[in-house]
Amino acid sequence: MTDQEVIAIVNKALAEEFELDEAVMVPEANLYQDLELDSLDAVDMVIVLENAFGCKLRDEEAIRSIRTLSDLYKFILKKKEGVTA
């Protein structure tokens, strides 16, 4: 799976789950300020992404450090590399 495929899946899953306009889904977008997600949304986000990618993403310390979409993309890419490696 390429980086661009991961980004497309993340953007599509979040846009559908949280009714976000894909135009605001840029790497530097802050999940909490720009996309207006809250802590409960963060839990839902993990579940949605686990379903989209078919792997567990529960690394609480790493997830708490995610602030932007770019952080999220990097986290998922790292997780996917660990699964396929």
ROLOMI-859786 format. One record per atom (N, C-alpha, C, O, CB): atom name; residue in one letter; y, z, x; residue number from 0. Coordinates in nm, 4 decimals, always signed. Glycine has a CB too. Layout:
BEGIN
 site code        v        w        u pos
   CA    a        Y        Z        X NUM
...
//
This chain:
BEGIN
 site code        v        w        u pos
    N    m  -0.1182  +0.0000  +0.0854   0
   CA    m  +0.0000  +0.0000  +0.0000   0
    C    m  +0.1241  +0.0000  +0.0896   0
    O    m  +0.1375  +0.0841  +0.1785   0
   CB    m  +0.0000  +0.1235  -0.0970   0
    N    t  +0.2131  -0.0939  +0.0655   1
   CA    t  +0.3337  -0.1043  +0.1483   1
    C    t  +0.4385  -0.0023  +0.1053   1
    O    t  +0.4313  +0.0548  -0.0035   1
   CB    t  +0.3922  -0.2461  +0.1406   1
    N    d  +0.5352  +0.0190  +0.1927   2
   CA    d  +0.6463  +0.1093  +0.1603   2
    C    d  +0.7177  +0.0626  +0.0344   2
    O    d  +0.7530  +0.1439  -0.0511   2
   CB    d  +0.7459  +0.1178  +0.2777   2
    N    q  +0.7392  -0.0681  +0.0226   3
   CA    q  +0.8105  -0.1215  -0.0935   3
    C    q  +0.7313  -0.0997  -0.2227   3
    O    q  +0.7901  -0.0760  -0.3282   3
   CB    q  +0.8390  -0.2709  -0.0740   3
    N    e  +0.5995  -0.1076  -0.2147   4
   CA    e  +0.5163  -0.0815  -0.3325   4
    C    e  +0.5271  +0.0645  -0.3747   4
    O    e  +0.5350  +0.0951  -0.4937   4
   CB    e  +0.3694  -0.1178  -0.3042   4
    N    v  +0.5274  +0.1542  -0.2766   5
   CA    v  +0.5419  +0.2976  -0.3063   5
    C    v  +0.6765  +0.3233  -0.3731   5
    O    v  +0.6838  +0.3935  -0.4740   5
   CB    v  +0.5288  +0.3828  -0.1768   5
    N    i  +0.7818  +0.2670  -0.3174   6
   CA    i  +0.9160  +0.2853  -0.3737   6
    C    i  +0.9213  +0.2318  -0.5172   6
    O    i  +0.9778  +0.2961  -0.6056   6
   CB    i  +1.0221  +0.2141  -0.2858   6
    N    a  +0.8631  +0.1156  -0.5397   7
   CA    a  +0.8640  +0.0564  -0.6738   7
    C    a  +0.7882  +0.1446  -0.7737   7
    O    a  +0.8330  +0.1626  -0.8869   7
   CB    a  +0.8022  -0.0846  -0.6703   7
    N    i  +0.6743  +0.1991  -0.7321   8
   CA    i  +0.5952  +0.2855  -0.8207   8
    C    i  +0.6709  +0.4137  -0.8518   8
    O    i  +0.6752  +0.4569  -0.9670   8
   CB    i  +0.4588  +0.3186  -0.7570   8
    N    v  +0.7306  +0.4752  -0.7497   9
   CA    v  +0.8086  +0.5982  -0.7708   9
    C    v  +0.9229  +0.5709  -0.8673   9
    O    v  +0.9414  +0.6443  -0.9644   9
   CB    v  +0.8638  +0.6531  -0.6362   9
    N    n  +0.9991  +0.4661  -0.8412  10
   CA    n  +1.1147  +0.4349  -0.9257  10
    C    n  +1.0728  +0.4086  -1.0698  10
    O    n  +1.1360  +0.4579  -1.1632  10
   CB    n  +1.1897  +0.3137  -0.8704  10
    N    k  +0.9672  +0.3318  -1.0877  11
   CA    k  +0.9213  +0.2993  -1.2227  11
    C    k  +0.8732  +0.4249  -1.2945  11
    O    k  +0.9081  +0.4472  -1.4104  11
   CB    k  +0.8088  +0.1944  -1.2179  11
    N    a  +0.7938  +0.5067  -1.2269  12
   CA    a  +0.7398  +0.6281  -1.2892  12
    C    a  +0.8517  +0.7243  -1.3289  12
    O    a  +0.8503  +0.7795  -1.4389  12
   CB    a  +0.6419  +0.6982  -1.1938  12
    N    l  +0.9481  +0.7443  -1.2397  13
   CA    l  +1.0585  +0.8366  -1.2705  13
    C    l  +1.1505  +0.7797  -1.3777  13
    O    l  +1.1964  +0.8526  -1.4656  13
   CB    l  +1.1393  +0.8674  -1.1440  13
    N    a  +1.1774  +0.6502  -1.3705  14
   CA    a  +1.2645  +0.5881  -1.4710  14
    C    a  +1.2035  +0.6010  -1.6102  14
    O    a  +1.2740  +0.6297  -1.7070  14
   CB    a  +1.2890  +0.4394  -1.4373  14
    N    e  +1.0721  +0.5798  -1.6199  15
   CA    e  +1.0051  +0.5908  -1.7499  15
    C    e  +0.9985  +0.7355  -1.7977  15
    O    e  +1.0292  +0.7639  -1.9135  15
   CB    e  +0.8639  +0.5324  -1.7418  15
    N    e  +0.9589  +0.8269  -1.7097  16
   CA    e  +0.9408  +0.9671  -1.7491  16
    C    e  +1.0715  +1.0337  -1.7890  16
    O    e  +1.0768  +1.1078  -1.8871  16
   CB    e  +0.8771  +1.0450  -1.6360  16
    N    f  +1.1774  +1.0071  -1.7125  17
   CA    f  +1.3040  +1.0775  -1.7342  17
    C    f  +1.4120  +0.9895  -1.7949  17
    O    f  +1.5286  +1.0284  -1.8005  17
   CB    f  +1.3535  +1.1339  -1.6045  17
    N    e  +1.3732  +0.8710  -1.8404  18
   CA    e  +1.4660  +0.7777  -1.9040  18
    C    e  +1.5886  +0.7520  -1.8168  18
    O    e  +1.7028  +0.7625  -1.8615  18
   CB    e  +1.5094  +0.8312  -2.0402  18
    N    l  +1.5612  +0.7181  -1.6912  19
   CA    l  +1.6678  +0.6917  -1.5948  19
    C    l  +1.6931  +0.5416  -1.5855  19
    O    l  +1.6015  +0.4607  -1.6008  19
   CB    l  +1.6318  +0.7495  -1.4559  19
    N    d  +1.8164  +0.5064  -1.5605  20
   CA    d  +1.8542  +0.3677  -1.5363  20
    C    d  +1.8128  +0.3345  -1.3933  20
    O    d  +1.8521  +0.4037  -1.2994  20
   CB    d  +2.0089  +0.3442  -1.5590  20
    N    e  +1.7340  +0.2295  -1.3766  21
   CA    e  +1.6863  +0.1955  -1.2419  21
    C    e  +1.8006  +0.1611  -1.1472  21
    O    e  +1.7811  +0.1627  -1.0257  21
   CB    e  +1.5891  +0.0787  -1.2488  21
    N    a  +1.9176  +0.1305  -1.1982  22
   CA    a  +2.0327  +0.1001  -1.1134  22
    C    a  +2.0772  +0.2227  -1.0325  22
    O    a  +2.1340  +0.2081  -0.9243  22
   CB    a  +2.1490  +0.0488  -1.1990  22
    N    v  +2.0517  +0.3422  -1.0842  23
   CA    v  +2.0905  +0.4642  -1.0111  23
    C    v  +1.9813  +0.5110  -0.9157  23
    O    v  +1.9993  +0.6084  -0.8426  23
   CB    v  +2.1237  +0.5762  -1.1093  23
    N    m  +1.8689  +0.4418  -0.9169  24
   CA    m  +1.7549  +0.4818  -0.8356  24
    C    m  +1.7673  +0.4216  -0.6950  24
    O    m  +1.6937  +0.3299  -0.6585  24
   CB    m  +1.6221  +0.4379  -0.9024  24
    N    v  +1.8606  +0.4744  -0.6185  25
   CA    v  +1.8835  +0.4296  -0.4812  25
    C    v  +1.8370  +0.5398  -0.3866  25
    O    v  +1.8383  +0.6569  -0.4244  25
   CB    v  +2.0344  +0.3943  -0.4570  25
    N    p  +1.7962  +0.5056  -0.2653  26
   CA    p  +1.7402  +0.6062  -0.1748  26
    C    p  +1.8271  +0.7303  -0.1545  26
    O    p  +1.7748  +0.8408  -0.1403  26
   CB    p  +1.7149  +0.5439  -0.0429  26
    N    e  +1.9583  +0.7128  -0.1531  27
   CA    e  +2.0462  +0.8273  -0.1280  27
    C    e  +2.0755  +0.9099  -0.2538  27
    O    e  +2.1469  +1.0099  -0.2460  27
   CB    e  +2.1764  +0.7789  -0.0685  27
    N    a  +2.0220  +0.8702  -0.3683  28
   CA    a  +2.0456  +0.9443  -0.4933  28
    C    a  +1.9846  +1.0840  -0.4847  28
    O    a  +1.8671  +1.1007  -0.4518  28
   CB    a  +1.9865  +0.8675  -0.6145  28
    N    n  +2.0673  +1.1837  -0.5150  29
   CA    n  +2.0205  +1.3219  -0.5171  29
    C    n  +1.9480  +1.3455  -0.6499  29
    O    n  +2.0002  +1.3135  -0.7567  29
   CB    n  +2.1397  +1.4229  -0.4985  29
    N    l  +1.8281  +1.4015  -0.6418  30
   CA    l  +1.7470  +1.4216  -0.7615  30
    C    l  +1.8148  +1.5118  -0.8631  30
    O    l  +1.8024  +1.4908  -0.9838  30
   CB    l  +1.6131  +1.4796  -0.7239  30
    N    y  +1.8861  +1.6116  -0.8147  31
   CA    y  +1.9424  +1.7130  -0.9038  31
    C    y  +2.0854  +1.6815  -0.9466  31
    O    y  +2.1232  +1.7070  -1.0609  31
   CB    y  +1.9386  +1.8479  -0.8363  31
    N    q  +2.1645  +1.6264  -0.8555  32
   CA    q  +2.3033  +1.5971  -0.8899  32
    C    q  +2.3193  +1.4580  -0.9505  32
    O    q  +2.3802  +1.4428  -1.0564  32
   CB    q  +2.3910  +1.6100  -0.7670  32
    N    d  +2.2653  +1.3574  -0.8840  33
   CA    d  +2.2835  +1.2196  -0.9307  33
    C    d  +2.1914  +1.1838  -1.0475  33
    O    d  +2.2333  +1.1178  -1.1426  33
   CB    d  +2.2596  +1.1231  -0.8162  33
    N    l  +2.0652  +1.2281  -1.0394  34
   CA    l  +1.9690  +1.1938  -1.1442  34
    C    l  +1.9581  +1.3022  -1.2508  34
    O    l  +1.8896  +1.2849  -1.3516  34
   CB    l  +1.8328  +1.1689  -1.0832  34
    N    e  +2.0262  +1.4138  -1.2276  35
   CA    e  +2.0360  +1.5248  -1.3228  35
    C    e  +1.9006  +1.5838  -1.3624  35
    O    e  +1.8797  +1.6213  -1.4778  35
   CB    e  +2.1077  +1.4786  -1.4464  35
    N    l  +1.8090  +1.5916  -1.2658  36
   CA    l  +1.6822  +1.6592  -1.2902  36
    C    l  +1.7013  +1.8082  -1.2669  36
    O    l  +1.7898  +1.8492  -1.1918  36
   CB    l  +1.5695  +1.6026  -1.1990  36
    N    d  +1.6171  +1.8898  -1.3321  37
   CA    d  +1.6220  +2.0334  -1.3090  37
    C    d  +1.4867  +2.0806  -1.2558  37
    O    d  +1.3992  +1.9984  -1.2288  37
   CB    d  +1.6598  +2.1092  -1.4391  37
    N    s  +1.4687  +2.2112  -1.2406  38
   CA    s  +1.3458  +2.2628  -1.1807  38
    C    s  +1.2226  +2.2312  -1.2650  38
    O    s  +1.1153  +2.2068  -1.2099  38
   CB    s  +1.3569  +2.4126  -1.1607  38
    N    l  +1.2358  +2.2313  -1.3960  39
   CA    l  +1.1219  +2.1946  -1.4811  39
    C    l  +1.0895  +2.0462  -1.4677  39
    O    l  +0.9730  +2.0066  -1.4697  39
   CB    l  +1.1511  +2.2291  -1.6282  39
    N    d  +1.1935  +1.9647  -1.4540  40
   CA    d  +1.1728  +1.8220  -1.4318  40
    C    d  +1.0989  +1.7986  -1.2996  40
    O    d  +1.0175  +1.7069  -1.2890  40
   CB    d  +1.3078  +1.7471  -1.4322  40
    N    a  +1.1278  +1.8818  -1.1990  41
   CA    a  +1.0619  +1.8677  -1.0690  41
    C    a  +0.9111  +1.8877  -1.0829  41
    O    a  +0.8331  +1.8174  -1.0188  41
   CB    a  +1.1201  +1.9683  -0.9675  41
    N    v  +0.8701  +1.9829  -1.1658  42
   CA    v  +0.7277  +2.0059  -1.1908  42
    C    v  +0.6673  +1.8832  -1.2595  42
    O    v  +0.5606  +1.8355  -1.2208  42
   CB    v  +0.7066  +2.1334  -1.2777  42
    N    d  +0.7363  +1.8333  -1.3610  43
   CA    d  +0.6899  +1.7130  -1.4310  43
    C    d  +0.6832  +1.5936  -1.3357  43
    O    d  +0.5914  +1.5119  -1.3434  43
   CB    d  +0.7827  +1.6808  -1.5497  43
    N    m  +0.7810  +1.5846  -1.2464  44
   CA    m  +0.7852  +1.4752  -1.1511  44
    C    m  +0.6603  +1.4745  -1.0635  44
    O    m  +0.6020  +1.3689  -1.0391  44
   CB    m  +0.9106  +1.4849  -1.0647  44
    N    v  +0.6194  +1.5912  -1.0166  45
   CA    v  +0.5001  +1.6000  -0.9326  45
    C    v  +0.3777  +1.5516  -1.0098  45
    O    v  +0.2968  +1.4755  -0.9568  45
   CB    v  +0.4788  +1.7449  -0.8831  45
    N    i  +0.3640  +1.5952  -1.1338  46
   CA    i  +0.2488  +1.5563  -1.2158  46
    C    i  +0.2488  +1.4051  -1.2408  46
    O    i  +0.1451  +1.3397  -1.2288  46
   CB    i  +0.2501  +1.6325  -1.3504  46
    N    v  +0.3643  +1.3509  -1.2751  47
   CA    v  +0.3757  +1.2068  -1.3002  47
    C    v  +0.3381  +1.1278  -1.1748  47
    O    v  +0.2663  +1.0282  -1.1830  47
   CB    v  +0.5194  +1.1704  -1.3456  47
    N    l  +0.3861  +1.1720  -1.0603  48
   CA    l  +0.3580  +1.1000  -0.9359  48
    C    l  +0.2132  +1.1168  -0.8924  48
    O    l  +0.1547  +1.0246  -0.8356  48
   CB    l  +0.4509  +1.1480  -0.8254  48
    N    e  +0.1546  +1.2334  -0.9182  49
   CA    e  +0.0119  +1.2513  -0.8893  49
    C    e  -0.0706  +1.1525  -0.9705  49
    O    e  -0.1644  +1.0920  -0.9186  49
   CB    e  -0.0328  +1.3961  -0.9198  49
    N    n  -0.0363  +1.1364  -1.0959  50
   CA    n  -0.1072  +1.0403  -1.1813  50
    C    n  -0.0844  +0.8974  -1.1337  50
    O    n  -0.1772  +0.8166  -1.1335  50
   CB    n  -0.0620  +1.0546  -1.3273  50
    N    a  +0.0374  +0.8659  -1.0937  51
   CA    a  +0.0704  +0.7297  -1.0505  51
    C    a  -0.0021  +0.6916  -0.9216  51
    O    a  -0.0419  +0.5765  -0.9038  51
   CB    a  +0.2212  +0.7160  -1.0308  51
    N    f  -0.0190  +0.7887  -0.8319  52
   CA    f  -0.0779  +0.7590  -0.7012  52
    C    f  -0.2223  +0.8052  -0.6873  52
    O    f  -0.2892  +0.7705  -0.5899  52
   CB    f  +0.0042  +0.8224  -0.5936  52
    N    g  -0.2707  +0.8825  -0.7830  53
   CA    g  -0.4101  +0.9265  -0.7781  53
    C    g  -0.4414  +1.0217  -0.6656  53
    O    g  -0.5528  +1.0222  -0.6132  53
   CB    g  -0.4984  +0.8096  -0.7670  53
    N    c  -0.3423  +1.1036  -0.6273  54
   CA    c  -0.3672  +1.2039  -0.5233  54
    C    c  -0.2832  +1.3281  -0.5527  54
    O    c  -0.1827  +1.3218  -0.6235  54
   CB    c  -0.3344  +1.1472  -0.3813  54
    N    k  -0.3262  +1.4391  -0.4975  55
   CA    k  -0.2535  +1.5645  -0.5160  55
    C    k  -0.1325  +1.5671  -0.4233  55
    O    k  -0.1419  +1.5313  -0.3059  55
   CB    k  -0.3457  +1.6866  -0.4892  55
    N    l  -0.0203  +1.6094  -0.4770  56
   CA    l  +0.1041  +1.6154  -0.3994  56
    C    l  +0.1537  +1.7584  -0.3859  56
    O    l  +0.2679  +1.7806  -0.3458  56
   CB    l  +0.2121  +1.5288  -0.4646  56
    N    r  +0.0716  +1.8532  -0.4179  57
   CA    r  +0.1180  +1.9918  -0.4234  57
    C    r  +0.1230  +2.0564  -0.2856  57
    O    r  +0.0257  +2.1156  -0.2388  57
   CB    r  +0.0281  +2.0730  -0.5145  57
    N    d  +0.2363  +2.0436  -0.2234  58
   CA    d  +0.2688  +2.1109  -0.0985  58
    C    d  +0.4045  +2.1743  -0.1268  58
    O    d  +0.5095  +2.1157  -0.1006  58
   CB    d  +0.2712  +2.0107  +0.0289  58
    N    e  +0.3992  +2.2968  -0.1816  59
   CA    e  +0.5204  +2.3566  -0.2375  59
    C    e  +0.6378  +2.3606  -0.1411  59
    O    e  +0.7511  +2.3323  -0.1802  59
   CB    e  +0.4908  +2.4948  -0.2832  59
    N    e  +0.6123  +2.3950  -0.0168  60
   CA    e  +0.7226  +2.4034  +0.0789  60
    C    e  +0.7870  +2.2667  +0.1001  60
    O    e  +0.9096  +2.2553  +0.1021  60
   CB    e  +0.6730  +2.4598  +0.2129  60
    N    a  +0.7058  +2.1643  +0.1157  61
   CA    a  +0.7591  +2.0294  +0.1368  61
    C    a  +0.8313  +1.9790  +0.0124  61
    O    a  +0.9365  +1.9160  +0.0230  61
   CB    a  +0.6464  +1.9325  +0.1750  61
    N    i  +0.7759  +2.0062  -0.1047  62
   CA    i  +0.8382  +1.9598  -0.2288  62
    C    i  +0.9735  +2.0263  -0.2495  62
    O    i  +1.0679  +1.9620  -0.2956  62
   CB    i  +0.7467  +1.9878  -0.3489  62
    N    r  +0.9838  +2.1538  -0.2159  63
   CA    r  +1.1122  +2.2240  -0.2322  63
    C    r  +1.2209  +2.1668  -0.1422  63
    O    r  +1.3396  +2.1805  -0.1718  63
   CB    r  +1.0951  +2.3724  -0.2030  63
    N    s  +1.1811  +2.1032  -0.0329  64
   CA    s  +1.2807  +2.0486  +0.0597  64
    C    s  +1.3284  +1.9089  +0.0193  64
    O    s  +1.4215  +1.8556  +0.0798  64
   CB    s  +1.2233  +2.0439  +0.2001  64
    N    i  +1.2656  +1.8495  -0.0821  65
   CA    i  +1.3041  +1.7151  -0.1271  65
    C    i  +1.4339  +1.7233  -0.2073  65
    O    i  +1.4432  +1.7960  -0.3063  65
   CB    i  +1.1907  +1.6504  -0.2129  65
    N    r  +1.5331  +1.6478  -0.1626  66
   CA    r  +1.6621  +1.6459  -0.2309  66
    C    r  +1.6999  +1.5067  -0.2810  66
    O    r  +1.7664  +1.4931  -0.3837  66
   CB    r  +1.7699  +1.6974  -0.1383  66
    N    t  +1.6577  +1.4043  -0.2089  67
   CA    t  +1.6960  +1.2674  -0.2444  67
    C    t  +1.5721  +1.1832  -0.2726  67
    O    t  +1.4599  +1.2231  -0.2412  67
   CB    t  +1.7797  +1.2033  -0.1316  67
    N    l  +1.5936  +1.0675  -0.3315  68
   CA    l  +1.4821  +0.9756  -0.3518  68
    C    l  +1.4210  +0.9350  -0.2183  68
    O    l  +1.2993  +0.9191  -0.2080  68
   CB    l  +1.5281  +0.8514  -0.4292  68
    N    s  +1.5034  +0.9183  -0.1172  69
   CA    s  +1.4526  +0.8839  +0.0153  69
    C    s  +1.3572  +0.9919  +0.0659  69
    O    s  +1.2518  +0.9601  +0.1211  69
   CB    s  +1.5689  +0.8647  +0.1145  69
    N    d  +1.3926  +1.1185  +0.0477  70
   CA    d  +1.3034  +1.2293  +0.0856  70
    C    d  +1.1712  +1.2181  +0.0107  70
    O    d  +1.0642  +1.2385  +0.0682  70
   CB    d  +1.3701  +1.3664  +0.0564  70
    N    l  +1.1795  +1.1859  -0.1166  71
   CA    l  +1.0612  +1.1739  -0.2000  71
    C    l  +0.9729  +1.0581  -0.1526  71
    O    l  +0.8510  +1.0728  -0.1432  71
   CB    l  +1.1013  +1.1542  -0.3466  71
    N    y  +1.0338  +0.9436  -0.1230  72
   CA    y  +0.9570  +0.8293  -0.0736  72
    C    y  +0.8828  +0.8671  +0.0550  72
    O    y  +0.7638  +0.8389  +0.0696  72
   CB    y  +1.0499  +0.7078  -0.0487  72
    N    k  +0.9539  +0.9305  +0.1473  73
   CA    k  +0.8932  +0.9688  +0.2754  73
    C    k  +0.7781  +1.0664  +0.2545  73
    O    k  +0.6744  +1.0550  +0.3198  73
   CB    k  +0.9985  +1.0311  +0.3683  73
    N    f  +0.7959  +1.1622  +0.1639  74
   CA    f  +0.6918  +1.2603  +0.1344  74
    C    f  +0.5659  +1.1908  +0.0818  74
    O    f  +0.4551  +1.2200  +0.1269  74
   CB    f  +0.7427  +1.3638  +0.0318  74
    N    i  +0.5833  +1.0996  -0.0126  75
   CA    i  +0.4678  +1.0314  -0.0716  75
    C    i  +0.4011  +0.9399  +0.0303  75
    O    i  +0.2783  +0.9343  +0.0370  75
   CB    i  +0.5102  +0.9505  -0.1952  75
    N    l  +0.4795  +0.8690  +0.1090  76
   CA    l  +0.4210  +0.7832  +0.2128  76
    C    l  +0.3384  +0.8652  +0.3112  76
    O    l  +0.2300  +0.8238  +0.3522  76
   CB    l  +0.5314  +0.7064  +0.2878  76
    N    k  +0.3898  +0.9800  +0.3482  77
   CA    k  +0.3165  +1.0687  +0.4405  77
    C    k  +0.1858  +1.1157  +0.3758  77
    O    k  +0.0817  +1.1183  +0.4414  77
   CB    k  +0.4042  +1.1916  +0.4805  77
    N    k  +0.1909  +1.1521  +0.2493  78
   CA    k  +0.0712  +1.1961  +0.1765  78
    C    k  -0.0304  +1.0835  +0.1647  78
    O    k  -0.1500  +1.1050  +0.1845  78
   CB    k  +0.1090  +1.2470  +0.0369  78
    N    k  +0.0173  +0.9627  +0.1324  79
   CA    k  -0.0727  +0.8489  +0.1178  79
    C    k  -0.1380  +0.8142  +0.2527  79
    O    k  -0.2555  +0.7777  +0.2563  79
   CB    k  +0.0040  +0.7267  +0.0617  79
    N    e  -0.0643  +0.8250  +0.3613  80
   CA    e  -0.1219  +0.7991  +0.4937  80
    C    e  -0.2315  +0.9007  +0.5225  80
    O    e  -0.3348  +0.8655  +0.5796  80
   CB    e  -0.0127  +0.8044  +0.6039  80
    N    g  -0.2108  +1.0252  +0.4842  81
   CA    g  -0.3116  +1.1289  +0.5048  81
    C    g  -0.4367  +1.1041  +0.4249  81
    O    g  -0.5468  +1.1349  +0.4705  81
   CB    g  -0.2560  +1.2632  +0.4694  81
    N    v  -0.4216  +1.0483  +0.3055  82
   CA    v  -0.5374  +1.0210  +0.2193  82
    C    v  -0.6180  +0.9050  +0.2738  82
    O    v  -0.7411  +0.9093  +0.2734  82
   CB    v  -0.4925  +0.9910  +0.0753  82
    N    t  -0.5500  +0.8007  +0.3208  83
   CA    t  -0.6210  +0.6812  +0.3670  83
    C    t  -0.6633  +0.6907  +0.5126  83
    O    t  -0.7474  +0.6128  +0.5577  83
   CB    t  -0.5344  +0.5593  +0.3480  83
    N    a  -0.6074  +0.7835  +0.5857  84
   CA    a  -0.6404  +0.7943  +0.7296  84
    C    a  -0.7742  +0.8608  +0.7503  84
    O    a  -0.8177  +0.8780  +0.8641  84
   CB    a  -0.5323  +0.8727  +0.8047  84
//
